[in-house]
Amino acid sequence: MAARERFLGQDGITGRQLHAEVRALAGKAGWSLGAWQVGRLYGQAPAVGGSDPEPRDFIGPDDDEPLRRTAAGGWRARWILAIRLVDDRSGFGGAFKQLLDLV
């Protein structure tokens, strides 16, 4: 997958950069993104209820930190690529999930 190749090929890639790459790839293929983010930290549940999500916990447009980093608990950040695609004309959509950084 092109998003994973981009991640593996660029050591300092940020969540914002990878999100922009996935958005561009989806658009070229005639799809739009079905969610504001395209992935999240592995092993950490996303914020639920009234909590605002932390941008650094997601591969999204507001995460300007490198994805290869030490997470809050002192462990190496691991990521799940979780892309939701939508064909706006037909209303059809689908999802793709993959561990991003484990080869």
TANOR-V684966 format. One record per helix or strand of 2 or more residues. SS is the DSSP state (~ for helix, > for strand). FROM is the first residue (numbers start at 1). LEN is the number of residues. If there is no record, write none. Layout:
BEGIN
SS&FROM&LEN ; SS&FROM&LEN
END
This chain:
BEGIN
~&2&8 ; ~&15&14 ; >&32&2 ; >&37&5 ; ~&55&3 ; >&58&3 ; >&79&9 ; >&92&8
END
